Amino acid sequence: MFASLAAGAAVLSAPTHAAGPYPDHPVTIVVPFGAGGSADEYTRVVAAELQRKLGQPFIVENKVGAGGVVGTAYASHAKPDGYTLLTTGNAQLIGESLRKNRPYVFLRDFTAVAPINEADLVLVVNSKLKVHTVGDLIALAKAEPGKLNYASAGVGTPYHLAGELFKSMAHINVTRVPYKSSGEARMAVLSGQVAYMFDSVATMASSIKQGKVRALATAGPSRSAVLPDVPTLDEAGLKGYRATVLVGLAAPVGTPAPILDKLNAAVTSITGSPKLSQSWAGVGVRAMSMSRGEFERYLRDEIQKYAKIVDDAKIPSL
């Protein structure tokens, strides 16, 4: 699968331009996920703004495969000069404990640039279930160990691990019902075949407002602007619970600090725009701003958190 990466990287890193004030020629942002997805969409928004601010094209290049491994591996071989960046998300962080054969170690081969945003998840139950709070759901699960179930699609997805984190922190015995797609998992909860699930706020908001499912809590660090009356899981009693879908930027390790600092400052000014942050908040997405050091610690903490979830849940390697 990765045999052609070295050759591609050699072309990528060939020194075809003289050094000058950064950036003095186009920058490539490798998105290791499909075109049209949230990571691709938000990367393109930031790329357009970076081009406006820094005066050079920021070209988004999708390199898809193996749950983000192909594009990430490709970027790991790029010359560390600031002209190749990588869109970073949960897939790479979860993959550190789930994908044993990946040809890189994320925080060894990449350095943090800046976060872009995180999407809120929401815990929903079928509306006919006699559960109105997180406490009710936990009590029901404890009253009938092993009988309550939750839906998710894809082993190792943020939605799956959000469910396993909830199971672990609530100390409950529930059964995961796997589905081939998020749409199938969603329909199972809407129809009452499965009791509950974690899904994105943006996707579930209309069903919540129509009363088709009941929102018990959101999974971010603060309440969602889309569902302001719904408490966070932290507020509902699971202190420290956090499960969101991340989009950020990283660069090959060894990229000069002044370039990384310039990129961090530029991205921070973009995500700090009130107009942009308000627009994203309207669809359940929270703009993020961190220093490089803060983002590096954030990534490290998330990797460790996911590793513990994978270990506790005994999720097999992919």
N, C-alpha and C positions, 0 to 999 in steps of 0.2 A: 504493500500500500504506500510505503514511504520512499520507495526506491528512487523516485524522480525528484524528491525534495532537494537533494544536494545540488543537482544540476540547476534546478530553478533558483535556488538561493545564490548560486554563483553568478547567474545573470543579474539577479536582484541587487547583489552587493558590488557589482563592478563599478569602479570609480570613474564615471563618465563625465563628472563635472568638477571644476576647480572649487576648492573650499572658499566660502564667503560667509557673510552674515546670514545666520539661519532664519528662515529657510531661503535658499537662493535658487531652488528648483522644486518641482512637484514632490509632494509627500504622499506615500501610499498608506492607507489604513486597511489592514487585512481584517475582514469580518469572517470568522470561521463558521458562520451560520447562514442560513438561506436568505436570499433576497426577499424583501417584503415582511420579514419578521420584525419583532420589536427591536432587537439588537441592531439590525440593519437600518431600520427606520431612524432610530435616535442617533446612530453614528452618522448618518447622512445629514441630519439636521446640524450636528456639531461640525461636521466637515465643511459644510457650506459657510458657517460662521467663522471657522478658522481661516478659510480662504479669504474671507472679507477682511479679517483682522490682520493676518500675517502676509497677505499679498502674493501667495503662491497657491496653486491648486492643491487641494487635499482630495486625493482620488480613493474612493472606496472600492475595494476589490474583494468579492466573495470567493472564498476557497472552502468549500463545504465537504464534510465527510467525517464519519466515525465520531459523531457527537461533538464536533469541534476540534478533534485531534489533528486532522489534516492541515487545516489553516494555521493552527497554533504551532505545529511542528515546522511548517514552512517559515513562519515569522521568526521562530527561534534561531534560524540559520542566517537571518538577514544581518547585514553590516550594522553595527550599533552606532549609527551616525545621526539618528533622528529622522531619517527619511523613510523608515518603515515602522509603523505603529500597529498595535493589535487591539481589536475590540475584545474586551474581557467580560465574561459573564459567569453565571453559576456553573455552567457546564464544565469549565476548566477547574473551578474550585472543588466541585464534587468529584471530578475526574481524578484528582490527586489521590483519592482513596479507593475509587471504583475501577479506574482504567489502569491496570497494572502494567500493561505493555506499551504505554505511551512513550515516545522517544524524547521526552523532556521532563524536567521537574520545574513546575511553574515559577516558584519564587527563587529558584537557582538560575534559571535561564531568562527571566524577565524581571523588570523593575517597574514599579507603579508609576503612572503618569498622573492620572486624575480620574475620579469617578464622574459619571454623567448623571445617572438617575437610578432610582429603584422603584419598582412597581409593587404596590400593595397586594397582598393576598387576603382573602376573606374566608372564614370558616362558615359554611352554610349547612343547614340541615333541611331535609324534606319538610315541607310546611305542615304535613299531617302528623309528624312526630311530636309527641307531647314534651317538647324540650324548648325552653325559651332563653336559657342562659348557658354559658359555658359550664357553670356549676351543675346545672341540670343534666347536661350531656355526660359529664364525668360521673355523676351519681348513677345514671342509667347504665353506663358501661361497667361500673363496679358492682352494680346489683346483678348483672347478667354477664359475667366474664366470658369473653370469646364469642358472644352472640351478636354484639353490635359490629357493624362493618363500615368501612369508608372506601370511597372510590378514588382511583388515580390512574393516569396513563403514563406509561414509560418508567422503567426502572431507573432510579437515580435522577429523576427530574426534580425541580424545586418543589412541585406539588406533592410528589411522593415523599420527599424528605421532610416537608412541612408536616405531613401526616404522621410520620414516624417520630419527629421531634415532639409533637403534641402527645402522642402515645407515651413517650418516655417521660416527659415532664409531668404529665397528669397521673402517671403510674397506673395505667389502665391496660387491659387485655382486650384488644379489638382486632378485627381481621381486615386486611387490605384486600379489596377486590380489584384486580388489574384489568385495564381496558386498553385496546389498541390505540385509541385516540382520546384526547381531552373531550371532544364532542360526545363520544359514547359514554364516558364517565359522567359527564354533566347530565345527559339524558337519564342515566340510571338513578341519579339523585332526584331529579325533577319528577320522575315517575314513581319514586318511592321504593325502587328495587334495592337501593343502598341508602343507608341512613344519612351519611354526611360526606363532605369533601372540602378540600382547600382549592380555591380557584382564584383567578385574577379578579380584582374589583371591577375593572373595565368590562370584563366578559359577563360577570354575574349581576351587575348593577340593575339592569332592566328586569331580570327575573325576581330580584329582591323587591324592587318597587312594585311589581305586579303581584307579589304575594305567593309566587310559585315556590320559592324557597325562603327560609328564614335566616338572616344573618345573625350569628352569635357574637362574632368578634373579628377584627382585622388583625393582621399579623405584623404590621410595621411598628416603628418606634413611636409613632404618634397617630392620632386619628386621621382617617382618610377624609379629604375634602369632599369626596363623592358620597361618603356615608358618615357624616359628622355625628350622628346619634348612636353609632355603633361603637362600643368600647374596643380598645385594643386587648389582646390576650394578656398583656402585662397588667392592664387595669382590671381584667377579669380574674386575676389571681395567679396566673402563670408568670411570675416575676422573671424578667429577662428574656421572655420568648420574643424571637424576631425571626421572620422568614419572609424574605422579599426576593424579587427578581432583579438582579443587578445588571447594569451596563456601565462599563468604564473603559479606560484606555491604559495600555501597558506598552513598554518598549523593550527591545532586546537588552539584556544586561550589558553594561559597559557604555551605554549611551551617555555622552557627557552631561554632567549635572546642569550646566547653564542652559542647555537645550531643554532638558526635562523641566527645569524651573520656568522657562519661557512658555512651554506648552501647558504646564499646570496653571500658570497665571491666566493664559488665554482661555482655557476651558472653564476655569473658575469664573471668569468674567461673563462667559456665555451662560453657564447654568445659573449664575446669580442674577440674570436679567429678570426683573419682575414680570414682564410680559410673557417670557418663555416659561418661567416656573408656574405662573398662574394657569397658563394653557395646559401644561402637563398635569397639574393638580386636578384639573377638571375631568381627567380620564383616569384618575387613580395612580398617577405617577409622581414621585417626589424628586425634584431636582436636588442634586448632591454637590457639596463643595467641601473639599478636604485638602490639606497640604499633602505633598508627596509622602512624607513620613506617616501621616495619619492614614492615608489610603493603604500604604504598605502594611501597617498594623491591622487595618480592617480586613484586608485580604488574608493575612496570616490567621487571624482569629476565625474567619469564616471557614478556611480550610480545616482548621482544628475542630471546629464545631461539626462540620459535615463528616469528618473522619470518625468522630465519636458516635454520631447517629448511625452511620454505616456499620460500625462495629457492634453497637448495641442491638441493632435490628438484624444483624447477621445477613446483610445484603450481599449476595455473591458478586464477585468481580465480573466486569463486562469484557 
